[in-house]
């Protein structure tokens, strides 16, 4: 019963993170810093999505890669269905595809490094997973070549200085991609703190790999 409850809890947290991120990614940050327009650089979703990697890594540590993949698949199905109701279908498809492949890569990298120092597996997994997730999501969600999934976003396609500070201009979604990845890396580093703290509470279950993580 405890395992079932924990599994359901992980799926619920995963669903919450993905649905919230799918909704928030539609809203660029307002305001500016040092003349840099934040809306040209980031969306609110960049700050919430990295928590999905924390959920995956904790599941992987406690139950192993097999159960972690189940949590990812369950979270993927539930989140996509709900996301269609809170975001555009194109955003939902892009998010679902990016989430699935990014999380599965995170699980694979984590599993390879799980017996090394405690921070290496979650950090490397989140970095590689975030890079793949970011590339897939922003390409499918905003690149004109994928307009067959859904209508293009004029604001995302409008030219603006890269990262809001360079003289070279590019479609705004390019800066969102770069900014999103930087934030995910920074948030991934910060999330090592709760991961390390929860290691003493969420110990590997009997029979699960990685008892020395």
Beta strands, then each sheet from edge to edge (+ up, - down):
strand 1: 32-33
strand 2: 36-37
strand 3: 159-161
strand 4: 169-171
sheet 1: 1+ 2-
sheet 2: 3+ 4-
end
